[in-house]
Amino acid sequence: MKILVLILVLALTSFSSSAQSSWKKNKQKISHAQGTLFGYWGYNRSAYTKSDMRFVGPGYDFTLAGAKAHDNPSAELKTYFDITTLTVPQFSARIGYYIKNHWAVSFGYDHMKYIFQDKNEVLLSGEIDPGVDPVTNWSGIYDAVPIVTDRNTFHYENSDGLNYLRFEFMRTDRLLVTGAKDQFVITSNLSAGAGALLSFNDFNFAGTHSWRTISMSGYGVSGHAALRFEFFRHVFIQTKFGGGFNHQVRVRTRPNDPSSFARHAYGYGSFDTTLGFLLYIRPKNGCDSCPIW
């Protein structure tokens, strides 16, 4: 009888300890748990594949095949830290929410820049009516004629923004947990996204330079892989690599002429570093859904 009582006491003690441990574990602030809100801000770099750029307007419809482009990071370091110029460089911003453990949805804004390369060696095809372009004297019918562009007479860029506004679906997993009470965590984040391209276009052609012509110019799809370094459960630094496909179906090139536009499709790769936050607004824990700050 004494043996049975001893076994029962040990069993109850073990069960109580296990239950308390489980309750405490459920109350922990886990960044990838359902109910976690996150957001970040940082800066990006991007690289683009060649593209065949078609330009259409009054008296011209031509294509520049094999066009190269590059991004345009800010040269001065202070631009990245001055509150009045935070949005001038190429930035990335995002806010999201974990709808299930490990799975989050988010919406964000990648402010990239697309600059048509000067001295671009391209193939010109299409038709330009006589007198349309007295500056470069591109007139006539062309069929894959090699030319080298000059920024002073022909230029195209989205420097005020090739803005990728996208929704994203993300999977998060813990890779490393260290420190007292899990104060330092490394997670992997794999995501896929799609969204619209908002363009602020500058275009110099036929002796006319147009600035900041705004248009919803197309769409993009992309995939991303990131490492998130979490500190004290509420702050993180993230590095992310991405790549995707942009199709700018109709980039308006003249502010007062809807019939003037550019069109092209291209791939891109990107890298960004961001600083973010984690808020546990509706975690599943010992009190069901009470907030844990």
N, C-alpha and C positions, 0 to 999 in steps of 0.2 A: 504493500500500500504506500509506504514511504517513497518507494522508487517511482510509483506511478505519479504521486503528487510532485516529486522533483522534476520528472519529465514534463508534466503539464506546466509547471512554473517556468521552466526553461523555454518551452515552446511559446508561451504567452509573451515572455520577455523578448524573445527573438522576433516575434511578429510585431510587437510594439516598436521595437527598434527599427525594423524594416519599414514599417508604415511611416514613422517619423522621417526616416531617411528619404523615402519616396516623396513625402509631402514637401520636404525642403528642396529636393531636386526639382519638383514641379514649379516651385516658386522662384527658381533661379531666372535671372535675366539672360535669356538665350537669344541672340540676335536673329537667328533664322526661324524663331518660333512664330506661330500664328499670332497676329495682333501687334507685331512690331512695325513701327513707322520709321522710315529712314530718308535721308536726303543728303545731297553733296553738291559741292561747287569746286571747280578746278579748271585746268587749262589743257589744251590738246594740240597735237601736231597731226598732219595728214599728208598722204602721198596719193597721187592719182595715176591711173593708166592713161595711155593715149586714147584719143577719141576722134571721131569724124564729126566736125561741127558744121551744122547747116545754118546759114544766115539768110533770112527772107525779109524783104522790104520793098518799098516803091522802086521799081526798075532793077531789082537784083534778086537772085536766088542762086546761091553758090554754096559749095561745101569745101571746107579745109580738112583734108584727110591726114590722120597721123598727128594731130595737134597735141602738144605737151602742155602741162600746167603744173603749178606748184602751190603750196600754201604760203602764208605770210605772217610768221610769228613776229611779235613786237620786239624791237631791237633793244629797248631800254628796260632794264629790270624793274625800275620804279613803277612802270606802267602796271605791273601785276599786283602791286601792293597799295597803290593810291586809290582811295575809295571813289574818287571822281573818274577814274579811268579803268575800273575793274572789267567793264564790258567791251573795252577796246580790243584786247587780245582775243585769240581763239579760245573760247571757254566752253565748258560742259557743265550743265546743271540738271539735277534730277531729283524727283521725290517719288517714294514708293511705299508699298504696304504688303506685308506678308499675309496672304489670304489663307494659307495653309502652312504647316510646318515645312520648311525648306523652300516653299514656292511663293514668289512675290510678283506683283504687277507694278509697273511704274510708268511715269510720263516724264520726258526730259527734252532738253534743248541743247543740241550740239551746234555751237556757232563756229563753223569752219570757214575757210577762205579759199577761193579758187581763182588763181591768177594765170591767165594765158601767158605762156613763156615768150619773152622777147627773143628776136632772131629765131623764130620758130620755123623749122624746115618742114613744110607741108606740101600737099598736092592739091592744087586748086582745080575744082570742077564746077561747071554751071554756067550761068549767063548773067552778065552785067551790062546794062544798056549804056550806050555812048553818052558821055556827059554826066553820068551819075556820080562818078568818082574822079574828079579832076586832080585830086591830091596824089593818089598812088597810080592813077591812070590804068586801073583795072577795068577794062571794057572789052566786051566781045564774048565769045563762047569758048569755054575751056574744058579740057578733058584730061584730068590728072597731070596738070602742068606743074613742075617743081617751082616753088617760090620760097623766099625767105622774108618773113614779115618784119616790119619795123614798128616799134611801139609808138613812134611819133605820128605814124599815119594809119595804123590799124592796131587796135587793142580791145580786149574783152576781159572783164574780171567781175567776180562776186566778192569784193573785198570788204564791203559793209555787211557781208554775210551770205554764205551758202549755208542756210540755217536748216538743220535737219530736226524736225519736230516729230518725235517718235514715241510710240508705246512699246513697252518691252515686257517680256515674260522671262523670269529668272529663276534658276535653281541654285541654292546655297548649301554648302557642306563644310563642316569643320575639318580643318587639316591639323591644327595644333592648338592645344589649350595648356597654358602655363600660368604660374603665379598664384598667390593666395586668392581664393575665391574666384579663380578663373579670370583674373584681371587682364590677361593678354591672350588674345585669340587670333588665329589666322584662319580665314575661310576662303574657299574657292567659289567663284560666281560665274556661271555660264548662262548666257542669255541670247535671245533672238528678238529682233524688233523690226518695226515697219512704220513708215509715216510719210509726211509731206515735206516738200522742199520749198522754203520761202526764200526768194532771191532778191537781193539788192544789187542791181547790175549797173556797171559802168561800161560804156561802149563808145569806141572811137573809130569811125569809118566815114569815108566820103566827106571829109572836112568838118564833120559834126561830132562833137563829144557830148554824150548824154551821161548824166550822173544819177545814181541812186534810183533807178527805175525799178519799182517794186512789183513782184508778181508771185503767185503761188505757181511755181514753175514745173512741178513734177512730183515724183515719189522716190522713196528709197527703201531698201531692205538690207538688213545687216545682222551679223552675229558677233558676239563679244565674249571674251574670257578675262577674268579679273582676279587679283589677289587683294583681299581686304584685311588690313592689319588693325585689329580692334583694341582699344585701350580703355580700361576702367568701365567697360560695358556700354559706354555712351558716345565715344568718339572713335573715329577711324580714319586711316589714310588708305587710299585705294589706288592701285595701278591697273590700268585696263588696256588690253589690245583688242582691236576690232577690225572688221573688214566688211565690205558690202558692195552694193550696186546701186547707182543713182541713174534715174532716167529723167532728164529735164526735158519734158515734152514741149514746153512753150515758155521760154524765158523772154519776157518783154524787154526790148532793147531801146525803145524810144518812149518817153513818158506820154507824149501826146499822139501816138500813132499805134493803136492796138494791132495793126497788121504787120508791124515790124517785130520780129522775134528770132531767137536762136533755139536750136534743138540739138541735143546730143545725149549719149549714154556712155557710162564709164564705170570702172571699178575703183575702189579706194581702200587704203589701209589707214588705220589711225591708232594713236596712243594718247592716253591722258592720265594725269595724276590729279587726284581730288582729295578734299578734306570733307568729312561728313559727320553726321550725328545719328544716333539710334534712340528712339523713344518707345517705351513698352506700354502702349496705351490700352490694349485689351489682351493681355496675356492669359493663357489658360493655366491657372495655378490653384493653390489651395482654397482660394475664395472665389473660384469659378472665373470671374471676369473682372475683378477689381484692378484698378491701375497700380503699377509698380513704378515709381519714379526713382 
